[in-house]
Amino acid sequence: MSSRKNVIFIGMTQNGKSSLIQQILKYANEDEMARRVAIGQGNIAQTQTCSQYDVDIPLKTHRLRQINGPEHMPEYDGTYVTPGQDFEFDDADEFTFGHDVEDSGELLLLRLIDTPGLSDSGNTKASNSGLRVIDERHKLRILLTLQEVEQVHAICFVVRRDTNYGGDFQDLVRRMVSLLTFSVRSTTWNLQYHIIHTNIDVDDRASDTCQVRQREFDQFGPAGAIHHFVDNTPLVDFPLDVYFSNHSLSTLFKSLATATPVNFSNLYYAKSSEHVCNDQALTNSVERAESRLTAEIEDYREQIAELKKDITRCNSSAALNLKRVDEYKAKIAEIDCDTDSEIDGGREEGWTEKNVAGGGSRLFSFSTTVPIARVEKSHDGDGDWELEHQTSTYYQVTLQPHWLYKAYGKITLFAKKKDKHKAKIESLNSQMTPVKKRWQENVDRATEAASEVSRLENQINDREASIRALSQDLSVIQQSGRSISLAIYQKLVKYFTVDSPLAIAFGYKLNAKVSWTVSPLDKFSRGTSKSRMEREITETKARITEQKTALVVLSIQLSIARGIKDVMSQLKNQPLGVARLQSAIIMLNIWKTKSEKAGVEGLPELVSKLESLEADADRISWPFTANQSGDEDLMKELEEFSDKVEGLEQDLATRNNSIFKELQRAMWEHKAAQVASDYLNMDDGLPVGAFASLTRAAAQGTQEPFLAVYSELKDILELREMALDE
């Protein structure tokens, strides 16, 4: 064979995959290479990476020879045929067999690729992800290895004899077949699948075990798979074991010799069922968002149409009112001016004469209601104007004729039009004011409506932009199909392996906000979670108060004990002891008051402890009296209490540290609960960017980046805090 064939070995942990590769290497007399193959012990898997072994295998034919009878050739179905006679395999015990090998002289050049065991030991599930994280990581390594070797000739599933073909196992096989099928974008598919059953001994071959297991596997395994039954740990001193083991391997090698390559240079990662479900959830969310935005746009457009009608009505009404205002203004302008106008009743004229018959001067006199602006006088004949007198509203003058002559006089009074028509001007203004007000109201309403139209049009533009972004997002989701380019998947695996639509959304780099409708928490659950968070906050506050109280109680207890110790050491430390006792009693009373205000009265044990300490403080407040009076009972009690001081001092150091840590933890839980509650109270969706920052923080704060970031928000907040602290 001129080219080396790449063969991938896949199997669950402890199914004999690495042992089989070791056996193949020994078959090719590569004992040194075989010793380098890592084989697991117990439930612990050894292969954690994809290892490659290049080996040249001689193609041989293995025959079983009956030493004490005619030669028999074995058939693969487990029976033995002799010329002209059939017999049961159990009859073989009556014969002695030998093992003959015929070497064809040809070499099969193979590259054996050992992969990590699936459902590996120590495997754990990411929180709420529905995916086995380590299995997904191993699958990714397998695909990366396939891409590295570029061509693969065969896939070997290694299955131990006692492996249960349960739902998990069947799902695993289907996942792997789907993974490999989706990974190759080719119109032709001629990849060989080999199912290698291990730990098959002679007794298994004598029974129907092999046929049953093959039939059961074919019901869910890849179509057209070739089955091989191998004893990967044959007894070297038992020819039947050695023969059947080598014969099964040689059959495998002969099949591999005919395998043709399949190109794995440009691979695609088959999406998990969870990923597909999350894609659908995102699609539904985006479509719902588009529908909501479209409905909002239609509503805005209806509002705009009504507003424009209102603007038209307002403008029409404003135009009519403005016309009336202009008419009023024109009327007012005609009379509200400084032009002179004859005062009503402000004109008088007539003759007068002076002669022997009598006669004399004529008096012209006027009283007006408006200010007199101008007086116009004229006379004819012979006479003079005399005794003229004028005020703002009164005017008089006398026309004095000459002797024996006649005189004619004429007086006309004028006022400013604005003064003359003041009442009318006021009346017109009074009539114009409501009209002008209605005009202004219409103008203002039209202006407000126009402003609202502008705002709604901006809202429409924003929503149309959002719809375009959502359409782009929808296109990204739909174009990805049921598989992802391995190069892309490799970069974004920490998001695509999380069973969370939010994680998938960030992996796709979606533009829009992801609605809470795709969040693991529905509206009811968010409300329940909010209540739980609020309850946690209340409980945590109580726990903080309790811890603080316990810490203070311990300090008071120690202070009292130290005071007693100082008093019991007699004169030298009595003043210090008294001071400590007094300080302890004061502290006790202060903390009791604080604790009652903080609600510690709801904690009976602490209240009881405080009361007990207060009683102790009262009882030992007479140490001098007891010492001086020789009160033996009290002195004995003080001595017994003093013996506890050393233990209390040691206990303080330990409990103080533990209580402080507990206090820190309680305060952190309080903070985390508050932040989580803030997130849960968001109604307009959670920005994908927030998810990104939390995910990056989580990845920095833990060795396993495959986290269901939004399954437990409080845990993520802790991880974020850890990452920020680092």
Secondary structure, 3 states (H helix, E strand, C coil): CCCCEEEEEEEECCCCHHHHHHHHHHHCCCHHHHHCCCCCECCECCCCCCEEEEEEEEEEEEEEEECCCCCCEECCCCCEEECCEEECHHHHHHCCEEEEEEEEEEEEEEEEEECCCECCCCCCECCCCCCEHHHHHHHHHHHHHHHHHCEECEEEEEEECCCCCCHHHHHHHHHHHHHHHHHCCCCCCCCEEEEEEECCCHHHHHCCHHHHHHHHHHCCCCCCCEEEECCCCCCCCCHHHHHHHHHHHHHHHHHHHCCCCEECCCCEEECCHHHHHHHHHHHHHHHHHHHHHHHHHHHHHHHHHHHHHHHHHHHHHHHHHHHHHHHHHHHHHHHCCCCEEEEEEEEEEEEEEEECCEECCEEEEEECCCCCCEEEEEEEECEEEEEEEECCCEEEEEEEECECEEEEEEEEEEEEHHHHCHHHHHHHHHHHHHHHHHHHHHHHHHHHHHHHHHHHHHHHHHHHHHHHHHHHHHHHHHHHCCEEEHHHHHHHHHHHCCCCHHHHHHHHCCCCCECHHHCCCCHHHHHHHHHHHHHHHHHHHHHHHHHHHHHHHHHHHHHHHHHHHHHHCHHHHHHHHHHHHHHHHHHHHHHHHHHHHCCHHHCHHHHHHHHHHHHHHHHCCCHHHHHHHCCHHHHHHHHHHHHCHHHHHHHHHHHHHHHHHHHHHHHHHHHHHHHHHHHHCCCCCECHHHHHHHHHHHHHHCCCCCCCCCCCHHHHHHHHHHHHHC
